Amino acid sequence: MFTRTESLKEFIRLYPVVSAIIFIHILLYLLTVIPIFPNALIFEKLAGVNLYIIQGEYWRLFTPMILHSGFPHVLFNSFSLVLFGPALERILGKTKFIFLYVTAGVAANIATLLLEPMTYIHVGASGAIFGLFGYFAAVIIFRKDLLSRENSQIILTITVIGVIMTFLQPNINVTAHIFGLIAGFLIGAAFLSKGRPSMASGIPHPRRISRLRPSLKGLPASRLILWGVILLLAILGFLAR
């Protein structure tokens, strides 16, 4: 499920929403670092600033999700999407995936507005990405038959570590991370409680899910170590500012 073997062309064709989000991440990052563009103006107009939001600039509940504070931030958040977004885009379909991602991100930003100081400024997709983990957590609790044991362990491990590190690292929007996770979980619970998912509802039948979840069993130790390092980098991406 989390192993990417596609070519770039195949990845874009199979996962157009994830590809579009990553493209927007990279494009906006380039616009903020190439001197010919109004770098400061982009941050001024798109960053999440609580004071400006309550004054009517409601687009700032959305735009922080596509803006990042530096190269490591955009790199690791985009990398995290490459790892964890495709499975959900394929399982849910494009429309539901967009709803999940955007709603979790906006919920994270609304919570930031309500719980953080008016002068608080924030950017980054981490709230939305934590929403993906929240959805996976809902799958594990309500429909664990849709995930292999190995993939469930990966998701739980990364989620727990991500939450713990959220409270340990400085300059982290803890509110966005936690409420993005909660929003994703609630959306997952709502989707999964509507009845047993099928291909018609966008979630494959368990017997077909094997196409989406290559097992970790039988992998050599070197590859397991490699994927452990990759997952650790993904966590750092969530926590990057």
C-alpha positions as CSV (number, residue, x, y, z in Angstrom):
1,M,0.0,0.0,0.0
2,F,2.8,2.4,0.8
3,T,5.3,1.2,-1.7
4,R,5.6,3.3,-4.9
5,T,6.7,1.4,-8.0
6,E,5.0,3.6,-10.6
7,S,6.8,5.8,-13.1
8,L,6.1,9.5,-12.8
9,K,3.7,9.4,-15.8
10,E,1.9,6.4,-14.2
11,F,1.7,8.1,-10.8
12,I,0.1,11.3,-12.3
13,R,-2.4,9.2,-14.2
14,L,-3.4,7.0,-11.3
15,Y,-3.4,9.6,-8.6
16,P,-4.3,13.0,-10.2
17,V,-5.5,14.7,-7.0
18,V,-2.3,13.9,-5.0
19,S,-0.2,14.9,-8.1
20,A,-2.1,18.2,-8.4
21,I,-1.6,19.0,-4.7
22,I,2.1,18.3,-4.9
23,F,2.4,20.4,-8.0
24,I,0.7,23.3,-6.2
25,H,3.0,22.9,-3.3
26,I,6.1,23.1,-5.5
27,L,4.8,25.9,-7.7
28,L,4.0,28.1,-4.7
29,Y,7.3,27.3,-3.1
30,L,9.2,28.3,-6.3
31,L,7.1,31.6,-6.4
32,T,8.3,32.4,-2.9
33,V,12.0,31.8,-3.5
34,I,12.6,33.0,-7.1
35,P,13.5,36.7,-6.7
36,I,11.5,37.9,-9.7
37,F,8.2,37.1,-7.9
38,P,6.7,39.0,-5.0
39,N,7.7,36.6,-2.3
40,A,6.7,38.7,0.7
41,L,3.3,39.5,-0.9
42,I,2.5,35.8,-1.4
43,F,3.1,35.0,2.3
44,E,1.3,38.2,3.3
45,K,-1.8,37.2,1.3
46,L,-1.9,33.4,1.8
47,A,-0.5,32.6,5.3
48,G,-2.8,31.8,8.1
49,V,-3.1,34.9,10.3
50,N,-5.8,34.6,12.9
51,L,-6.3,38.4,13.2
52,Y,-6.9,38.8,9.5
53,I,-9.3,35.8,9.4
54,I,-11.6,37.3,12.0
55,Q,-11.5,40.5,10.0
56,G,-13.1,38.7,7.0
57,E,-10.1,37.2,5.1
58,Y,-11.7,33.7,5.2
59,W,-9.6,32.3,2.4
60,R,-6.8,32.0,4.9
61,L,-8.6,29.0,6.3
62,F,-7.7,27.2,3.1
63,T,-4.5,28.8,1.7
64,P,-2.1,27.8,4.5
65,M,-2.5,24.2,3.4
66,I,-0.6,25.0,0.1
67,L,2.0,27.3,1.5
68,H,5.3,26.2,3.2
69,S,8.0,28.0,5.1
70,G,11.0,26.5,3.4
71,F,12.5,23.7,1.2
72,P,12.5,21.0,3.9
73,H,8.9,21.8,4.8
74,V,7.6,21.5,1.3
75,L,9.8,18.6,0.5
76,F,8.8,16.4,3.4
77,N,5.1,17.3,3.3
78,S,5.0,16.5,-0.4
79,F,6.9,13.3,0.2
80,S,4.4,12.3,2.9
81,L,1.6,12.8,0.4
82,V,3.4,10.6,-2.1
83,L,3.6,7.9,0.5
84,F,0.2,8.0,2.2
85,G,-2.1,9.8,-0.2
86,P,-2.3,7.4,-3.2
87,A,-3.9,4.6,-1.3
88,L,-6.7,6.8,0.0
89,E,-7.2,8.5,-3.3
90,R,-7.7,5.1,-4.9
91,I,-9.9,3.7,-2.1
92,L,-12.1,6.8,-1.7
93,G,-12.1,8.1,-5.3
94,K,-11.2,11.7,-6.2
95,T,-14.2,13.5,-4.8
96,K,-14.2,11.9,-1.4
97,F,-10.4,12.2,-1.1
98,I,-10.6,16.0,-1.9
99,F,-13.4,16.3,0.7
100,L,-11.3,14.5,3.3
101,Y,-8.1,16.4,2.7
102,V,-9.6,19.9,2.5
103,T,-12.0,19.4,5.3
104,A,-9.4,18.0,7.7
105,G,-7.1,20.9,6.7
106,V,-9.8,23.6,7.2
107,A,-10.8,22.0,10.5
108,A,-7.2,22.2,11.7
109,N,-7.1,25.9,10.7
110,I,-10.4,26.7,12.3
111,A,-9.2,25.1,15.6
112,T,-6.0,27.1,15.3
113,L,-8.2,30.3,14.9
114,L,-10.2,29.4,18.0
115,L,-7.5,28.2,20.3
116,E,-4.4,30.2,19.3
117,P,-3.6,33.9,19.9
118,M,-4.9,36.4,17.3
119,T,-1.3,37.2,16.3
120,Y,-0.6,33.5,15.5
121,I,0.8,32.8,12.0
122,H,0.9,29.4,10.4
123,V,1.5,27.6,7.1
124,G,1.8,24.0,5.9
125,A,-0.2,21.0,4.9
126,S,0.4,19.0,8.1
127,G,-3.1,19.4,9.4
128,A,-4.5,17.9,6.2
129,I,-2.0,15.1,6.2
130,F,-2.8,14.2,9.8
131,G,-6.3,14.0,8.6
132,L,-5.3,11.2,6.3
133,F,-3.9,9.4,9.3
134,G,-7.1,10.0,11.1
135,Y,-9.0,8.3,8.3
136,F,-6.7,5.4,8.3
137,A,-7.2,5.1,12.1
138,A,-10.9,4.9,11.5
139,V,-10.4,2.1,9.0
140,I,-8.3,0.2,11.5
141,I,-11.0,0.6,14.2
142,F,-14.2,0.1,12.2
143,R,-13.0,-1.9,9.1
144,K,-9.7,-3.5,10.0
145,D,-10.4,-6.1,7.3
146,L,-9.6,-3.5,4.7
147,L,-5.9,-3.2,5.8
148,S,-3.3,-5.9,6.3
149,R,-1.8,-6.3,9.8
150,E,1.5,-4.9,8.6
151,N,-0.1,-1.8,7.1
152,S,-2.2,-1.3,10.2
153,Q,1.0,-1.4,12.3
154,I,2.7,1.1,10.1
155,I,-0.2,3.5,10.3
156,L,-0.5,3.2,14.1
157,T,3.2,3.5,14.7
158,I,3.6,6.6,12.5
159,T,0.5,8.2,14.0
160,V,1.5,7.7,17.6
161,I,5.1,8.9,17.0
162,G,3.8,11.9,15.1
163,V,1.4,12.9,17.9
164,I,4.2,12.4,20.5
165,M,6.7,14.4,18.5
166,T,4.1,17.1,18.0
167,F,4.2,17.9,21.7
168,L,8.0,17.6,22.0
169,Q,9.2,19.7,19.1
170,P,9.3,23.5,19.3
171,N,7.5,25.8,16.9
172,I,4.9,23.2,15.9
173,N,1.2,24.0,15.4
174,V,0.0,21.4,17.9
175,T,-3.6,22.5,17.5
176,A,-3.6,21.9,13.7
177,H,-2.0,18.5,14.0
178,I,-4.4,17.2,16.7
179,F,-7.6,18.6,15.2
180,G,-6.6,17.5,11.7
181,L,-6.2,14.0,13.0
182,I,-9.6,14.2,14.8
183,A,-11.3,15.5,11.8
184,G,-9.9,12.8,9.6
185,F,-11.0,10.2,12.1
186,L,-14.6,11.5,12.3
187,I,-14.9,11.7,8.5
188,G,-13.7,8.1,8.3
189,A,-16.1,7.0,11.0
190,A,-19.0,8.7,9.1
191,F,-18.0,7.3,5.7
192,L,-17.5,3.8,7.1
193,S,-20.7,3.8,9.2
194,K,-22.9,4.2,6.1
195,G,-22.7,0.5,5.4
196,R,-20.3,-2.1,4.2
197,P,-18.1,-0.4,1.6
198,S,-18.0,-1.8,-1.9
199,M,-16.4,-0.8,-5.2
200,A,-19.6,1.2,-5.9
201,S,-19.0,3.4,-2.8
202,G,-15.3,3.9,-3.7
203,I,-13.8,1.4,-1.3
204,P,-12.7,-2.0,-2.7
205,H,-14.1,-5.2,-1.4
206,P,-11.6,-6.8,1.0
207,R,-10.7,-9.5,-1.5
208,R,-9.6,-6.9,-3.9
209,I,-7.8,-4.7,-1.5
210,S,-4.7,-7.0,-1.9
211,R,-4.0,-5.1,-5.0
212,L,-3.4,-2.0,-2.9
213,R,-1.4,-3.6,0.0
214,P,1.8,-5.3,-0.9
215,S,2.9,-7.2,2.2
216,L,6.1,-6.6,4.2
217,K,6.5,-10.3,4.9
218,G,9.5,-11.7,3.2
219,L,11.2,-8.4,2.6
220,P,14.9,-8.4,3.3
221,A,16.1,-6.6,6.4
222,S,17.8,-3.9,4.3
223,R,14.5,-3.0,2.6
224,L,12.7,-2.9,6.0
225,I,15.4,-0.6,7.3
226,L,15.1,1.6,4.2
227,W,11.4,1.9,4.6
228,G,11.8,2.7,8.3
229,V,14.1,5.6,7.4
230,I,11.6,6.8,4.8
231,L,8.8,6.7,7.3
232,L,10.9,8.6,9.8
233,L,11.6,11.3,7.2
234,A,7.8,11.5,6.6
235,I,7.3,12.2,10.3
236,L,9.9,14.9,10.2
237,G,8.0,16.4,7.3
238,F,4.8,16.6,9.4
239,L,6.8,18.4,12.0
240,A,8.8,20.7,9.7
241,R,8.1,24.4,9.9
